[in-house]
């Protein structure tokens, strides 16, 4: 056993550290991305949203890749769906 650890110990540590990095960095990012995709897929007219630029408004139209957001009386802006940061 000592011979194996002496010979392959550095390779084993690289694999262990790779696994630790995967657990703490990749898995949470995948969960966050999935949650964001679900939120974007659930957008519908009448939903209050905030864009990544901090603009608050109400969705008035939803298309495949874009949404129209009413930000004030008579002011409507078009955003790509990925520009929606969160739903209020």
SULNORMO-V850468 format. One record per residue. N is the residue number from 1. RES is the residue in one small letter. PSI is psi in degrees with one decimal (999 if undefined). Layout:
N,RES,PSI
N,RES,PSI
This chain:
1,x,-42.4
2,x,-35.1
3,x,-38.6
4,x,-45.3
5,x,-39.0
6,x,-37.1
7,x,-40.9
8,x,12.1
9,x,-42.3
10,x,-35.2
11,x,-39.3
12,x,-42.2
13,x,-37.6
14,x,-43.2
15,x,-43.2
16,x,-46.0
17,x,-37.7
18,x,-41.9
19,x,-41.8
20,x,-44.5
21,x,-42.1
22,x,-46.1
23,x,-40.7
24,x,-15.8
25,x,-48.7
26,x,-46.9
27,x,-48.1
28,x,-35.9
29,x,-37.1
30,x,-41.8
31,x,-42.6
32,x,-42.4
33,x,-39.4
34,x,-42.2
35,x,-41.1
36,x,-42.9
37,x,-41.1
38,x,-39.8
39,x,-43.3
40,x,-36.0
41,x,-24.2
42,x,3.6
43,x,137.2
44,x,167.8
45,x,140.1
46,x,-5.2
47,x,132.0
48,x,130.5
49,x,165.7
50,x,134.1
51,x,172.2
52,x,-17.7
53,x,-1.7
54,x,9.2
55,x,126.2
56,x,143.1
57,x,-175.7
58,x,133.5
59,x,130.1
60,x,-19.4
61,x,141.4
62,x,127.5
63,x,-174.5
64,x,-50.2
65,x,-2.1
66,x,159.1
67,x,145.7
68,x,129.3
69,x,125.7
70,x,117.3
71,x,-20.2
72,x,172.7
73,x,116.6
74,x,2.2
75,x,116.5
76,x,132.5
77,x,147.5
78,x,130.5
79,x,151.0
80,x,151.3
81,x,-34.5
82,x,-10.7
83,x,-7.2
84,x,119.0
85,x,-46.2
86,x,161.8
87,x,134.8
88,x,999
